[in-house]
Amino acid sequence: MPLPASATLLARITPLVEKLKRYAWLWPPTAFVIGLLGFFLVNRQQWLGAVLALGLLFAWCLLLAESLLTRLLNFRGQPGLPRMVTTFIAQLIHQETLFFTLPFFLATTVWASGQAIFTLLLIGCGLLAILDPLYFGLAQRHRWLYFMFHALCVFVVVLVTLPIMLHLTTGQSLILAIVAMAIFSVPSLINLMQPQGLWRWLAMIGLIVVLASAAWIGRVWIPPATLWLSGNALSPSFDVGAREPRGESVLTPSTLSGQGLYAYTAIRAPRGLREKIYHVWRHNGEVVDRIPLVIRGGREQGYRAWTHKQNFPSASQGNWQIDVMTATDQRIGTLRFRVDEDASKATHADGDIHSPPGLPGWNIRHLVAGSDQDDE
């Protein structure tokens, strides 16, 4: 009697998975290298970066197809793929996702903010994904945590790939990432909660809403994966033609009331992207100005944008901060300065363009061949 088609499929897949497991250790570093290539190719050979991102999305489609196939076979009374096989396939996709997207978040995180927590969480998840005892233990004994892990992977893959492939803004990508996370979480939640009655279905829908709401509320801690600050400066004057800061001064109240202050930022973004950002001026933690700017991606040194604040309050002494924010309140970078009557305590605005601390753009973009873009 011939075996059912599903049994034949299982007989072929299971030995193949056992062979692949011997080389599974190669997958994380390979995905990390591919992620690095995708990151550096965002502005140079962007079509190739988009191809790499498309490959990652295709892998997720395969994972979703595998999940649906297993449920279809079970519905027809036929054996589905063994749990070991499905978990191993999911592990490979999770590894690829985390190590592909990690270079983007390492380069765009403002480490002196809550964004560091999100990126460190991704690093921890990446380590979890390559340690088989922990990963399989999570998948088998703590299904709700495994569900959260899966949802996070869906979230970050959409957050990184859409600006590269479709030139969507950071805010649009964030919203679609939340929607995708909710959609891709449905099969996992069905498997986790086994909803049969009305109340279980309502509870599952409520959990999806809570998950999406948590992602939206916590967006301020999520780095804008394809935007980063490549340079910044404070200056008393500005050469609009050359788009460069000029002059120098000590930031005392009298100086600011007389000539104001220019805040210059150079922001890297994927070629073809057009996005509104904001310079949010804060005095002792309180927002005093929120000035919109529109940037365009593609320039090697970053799109040069600036704001000129003139209406400083009479009591302007204290600590000032300029947050460079997206329209959805994700921080791209920060400039800080102090205003004081005592010139020795006040910040010296020298007009020099400084690179921010941390890993902005990895600072090794010269390794990628191609000519610089000086459009803006």
C-alpha positions in Angstrom: 0.0 0.0 0.0 1.6 3.3 -1.0 2.4 5.8 1.7 0.4 9.1 1.9 2.0 12.1 0.3 2.6 13.7 3.8 4.4 10.6 5.0 6.6 10.6 2.0 7.4 14.3 2.6 8.3 13.6 6.2 10.5 10.8 5.2 12.5 13.1 2.9 12.6 16.2 5.2 13.6 14.6 8.5 16.9 13.2 7.3 17.7 16.4 5.4 17.2 18.4 8.6 19.4 16.1 10.5 22.2 16.7 8.0 21.7 20.5 8.1 22.0 20.5 11.9 25.7 19.6 11.5 26.3 22.9 9.8 23.8 25.1 11.7 26.7 26.9 13.5 27.6 28.6 10.1 24.2 30.2 9.8 24.5 33.1 12.4 27.8 34.5 11.2 26.7 34.2 7.6 23.5 36.1 8.4 25.5 38.7 10.3 27.8 39.2 7.2 24.8 39.4 5.0 23.3 42.0 7.3 26.6 44.0 7.2 26.5 43.9 3.4 22.9 45.0 3.4 23.7 47.9 5.8 26.6 49.2 3.7 24.8 48.8 0.4 21.8 50.9 1.5 23.3 54.0 0.0 25.8 52.5 -2.6 24.3 49.6 -4.5 20.9 49.9 -2.9 19.3 47.4 -5.3 21.6 44.7 -3.9 20.8 45.7 -0.4 17.1 45.4 -1.3 17.7 41.9 -2.8 19.3 40.8 0.5 16.3 42.2 2.5 13.9 40.5 0.1 15.6 37.2 0.7 15.0 37.6 4.4 11.3 38.3 3.8 11.1 35.3 1.6 12.5 33.1 4.4 9.7 34.4 6.6 7.2 33.5 4.0 8.6 30.0 4.0 8.3 29.8 7.7 4.6 30.9 7.6 3.9 28.4 4.8 5.4 25.6 6.9 3.2 26.6 9.8 0.1 26.6 7.6 1.1 23.3 5.9 1.4 21.6 9.3 -2.1 22.8 10.4 -3.6 21.7 7.0 -2.1 18.2 7.4 -3.4 18.0 11.0 -6.9 19.2 9.9 -7.0 16.4 7.3 -6.0 13.8 9.9 -2.4 13.4 8.5 0.8 13.7 10.5 2.4 17.1 10.3 6.1 17.9 10.5 7.7 16.7 13.8 8.1 19.4 16.4 11.9 19.0 16.2 11.9 19.8 12.5 9.6 22.8 12.7 11.5 24.2 15.7 14.8 23.8 13.8 13.5 25.6 10.8 12.1 28.4 13.0 15.5 28.6 14.7 17.3 29.2 11.4 14.9 31.9 10.4 15.2 33.6 13.8 19.0 33.5 13.6 19.0 34.9 10.2 16.6 37.7 11.2 18.4 38.7 14.4 21.9 38.6 12.9 20.8 40.3 9.7 19.1 43.2 11.5 21.7 43.6 14.3 24.2 45.7 12.3 21.5 48.3 11.6 20.5 48.6 15.2 24.1 48.7 16.5 24.8 51.6 14.1 21.7 53.6 14.8 21.3 53.2 18.6 21.7 56.3 20.8 23.5 54.5 23.5 22.9 57.1 26.2 19.2 56.5 25.9 16.6 53.8 26.4 17.4 52.6 22.9 20.4 50.8 24.4 17.9 48.5 26.2 16.2 47.5 23.0 19.5 46.8 21.2 20.9 44.8 24.1 17.7 42.8 24.1 18.3 42.0 20.4 21.9 40.9 21.2 20.5 38.7 24.0 18.0 37.2 21.7 20.7 36.5 19.1 22.7 34.6 21.7 19.6 32.7 22.8 19.0 31.7 19.2 22.4 30.1 18.7 22.4 28.2 22.0 20.4 25.1 21.3 19.7 24.0 24.9 18.3 27.4 25.7 16.4 27.9 22.4 14.8 24.4 22.4 14.0 24.6 26.1 12.2 27.9 25.5 10.3 26.4 22.5 9.2 23.4 24.4 8.6 24.5 28.0 7.9 28.2 27.8 5.7 28.7 24.8 4.5 32.2 25.8 8.1 33.4 25.9 8.8 31.7 22.6 5.8 33.5 21.2 7.2 36.9 22.4 10.5 35.9 20.9 8.9 35.1 17.5 6.9 38.4 17.6 10.0 40.4 18.2 11.8 38.8 15.2 8.8 39.7 12.9 8.8 43.2 14.2 12.5 43.9 13.6 12.7 42.3 10.1 9.9 44.6 8.8 11.3 47.6 10.6 14.6 47.2 8.8 13.6 45.9 5.3 10.7 48.2 4.3 12.7 51.5 4.3 15.3 49.8 2.1 13.0 48.2 -0.3 10.0 50.6 -0.5 11.5 53.9 0.7 8.9 54.1 3.4 9.5 56.6 6.2 10.5 55.4 9.7 6.9 56.1 11.0 5.3 54.1 8.1 7.7 51.2 8.6 7.0 51.2 12.4 3.2 51.0 11.9 3.5 48.3 9.3 6.0 46.4 11.5 3.4 46.5 14.3 0.7 45.2 12.0 3.0 42.5 10.6 3.9 41.4 14.1 0.2 41.1 15.0 -0.6 39.1 11.8 2.4 36.7 12.0 1.6 36.2 15.7 -1.8 34.8 15.0 -0.7 31.2 14.1 1.6 31.1 17.2 -1.2 32.4 19.4 -3.7 29.8 18.0 -1.2 27.1 18.7 -0.5 28.5 22.2 -4.0 29.2 23.4 -6.0 26.6 21.4 -9.1 29.0 21.1 -12.3 27.0 20.8 -14.9 29.1 22.7 -15.8 32.7 22.3 -13.9 33.8 25.4 -10.7 32.2 24.3 -10.9 33.9 20.9 -11.6 37.3 22.6 -8.7 36.7 24.9 -6.4 36.0 22.0 -7.5 39.1 20.1 -7.0 41.1 23.3 -3.5 39.8 23.6 -2.7 40.9 20.1 -4.0 44.4 20.8 -1.9 44.6 24.0 1.2 43.4 22.1 0.7 46.0 19.4 -0.1 48.8 21.9 3.1 48.0 23.8 5.2 48.2 20.7 3.6 51.6 19.9 4.0 53.0 23.4 7.6 51.8 23.5 8.6 53.3 20.2 10.7 56.0 21.8 13.1 53.2 22.9 13.3 51.7 19.4 16.2 53.0 17.2 15.2 54.2 13.7 17.0 51.3 12.0 18.0 53.2 8.8 18.6 56.7 10.1 21.6 57.9 12.1 23.4 61.0 12.9 26.8 61.2 11.2 27.8 64.7 12.3 26.6 67.6 14.4 27.8 71.1 15.3 26.8 74.2 17.2 27.7 77.6 15.8 26.7 81.3 16.0 26.4 81.7 12.2 25.9 79.6 9.1 27.0 79.6 5.5 23.8 78.6 3.7 25.5 78.3 0.3 28.1 75.9 1.6 25.7 74.4 4.1 28.3 74.6 6.8 28.4 76.1 10.3 30.6 79.1 10.7 32.1 81.1 13.6 32.5 80.4 17.3 31.3 81.8 20.5 30.9 81.1 24.2 27.3 80.3 25.0 26.4 82.9 27.6 22.9 84.4 28.0 23.9 87.7 26.4 25.5 86.0 23.4 22.4 83.9 22.7 20.0 86.8 23.1 22.0 88.8 20.6 22.7 86.3 17.8 20.9 83.0 18.6 22.4 79.6 17.9 22.6 77.3 14.9 22.2 73.6 15.4 23.6 71.6 12.5 23.0 67.9 11.9 24.0 65.5 9.1 21.7 62.5 8.9 22.3 59.4 6.9 19.3 57.8 5.3 18.7 55.3 2.4 18.7 56.8 -1.1 15.2 57.7 -2.2 13.9 58.2 1.3 12.2 61.6 2.1 11.2 62.0 5.7 10.2 64.8 8.1 12.3 65.0 11.3 12.3 67.5 14.1 14.9 69.4 16.2 13.4 69.4 19.6 15.0 72.0 21.8 14.8 71.3 25.6 15.8 73.6 28.4 16.5 71.8 31.7 14.4 68.9 30.4 11.4 71.0 29.2 10.5 71.3 25.5 10.7 74.9 24.4 10.8 74.4 20.6 10.0 71.7 18.1 11.2 72.7 14.6 10.4 70.5 11.6 12.9 69.6 8.8 12.6 67.5 5.7 15.6 65.3 4.9 16.4 63.2 1.8 18.5 60.1 1.7 21.5 59.2 -0.4 24.3 61.5 0.5 27.4 59.7 1.8 28.1 62.1 4.6 24.5 62.5 5.5 21.8 65.1 4.6 22.8 68.5 6.0 20.0 70.2 7.9 20.0 72.9 10.5 17.8 75.1 12.7 18.4 78.6 14.0 16.9 79.4 17.4 16.7 83.1 18.2 14.0 83.4 20.8 15.9 82.2 23.8 14.2 83.0 27.1 15.6 85.7 29.4 16.5 83.1 32.0 18.4 80.9 29.5 21.0 79.6 31.9 21.2 75.9 32.4 21.4 72.6 30.5 20.1 72.5 26.9 19.5 69.5 24.7 18.5 69.2 21.1 16.9 65.9 20.3 16.8 64.9 16.6 13.6 63.0 16.4 11.5 61.3 13.8 7.8 62.1 13.4 7.0 59.1 15.6 9.3 60.3 18.4 12.2 57.9 17.7 15.5 59.5 18.6 18.1 59.8 15.9 20.7 61.7 18.0 21.2 64.3 20.6 23.2 67.5 20.9 23.9 69.0 24.4 25.3 72.3 25.6 25.3 74.5 28.7 24.5 78.2 28.9 26.1 80.1 31.8 27.1 83.6 32.8 30.4 82.2 33.7 32.3 81.7 30.4 34.4 79.0 31.9 31.3 76.9 32.6 29.5 77.7 29.4 29.8 75.5 26.2 32.1 76.8 23.5 30.2 76.6 20.2 33.1 76.3 17.8 31.3 75.4 14.5 33.4 72.2 14.2 31.4 69.2 12.9 31.8 66.3 15.4 30.9 62.7 15.0 28.6 61.4 17.7 29.9 58.8 20.2 29.1 55.1 19.7 28.9 53.3 16.4 27.1 55.8 14.1 27.1 54.1 10.7 30.0 51.9 12.0 32.3 54.6 10.7 33.8 52.3 8.1 31.7 53.3 5.1 34.9 54.0 3.1 35.3 50.2 2.8 32.4 50.1 0.3 33.4 51.0 -3.2 31.6 53.9 -4.9 31.7 57.6 -5.3 30.4 60.0 -2.6 27.1 61.7 -3.1 27.1 65.5 -2.5 23.6 66.4 -3.4 22.6 68.1 -0.2 
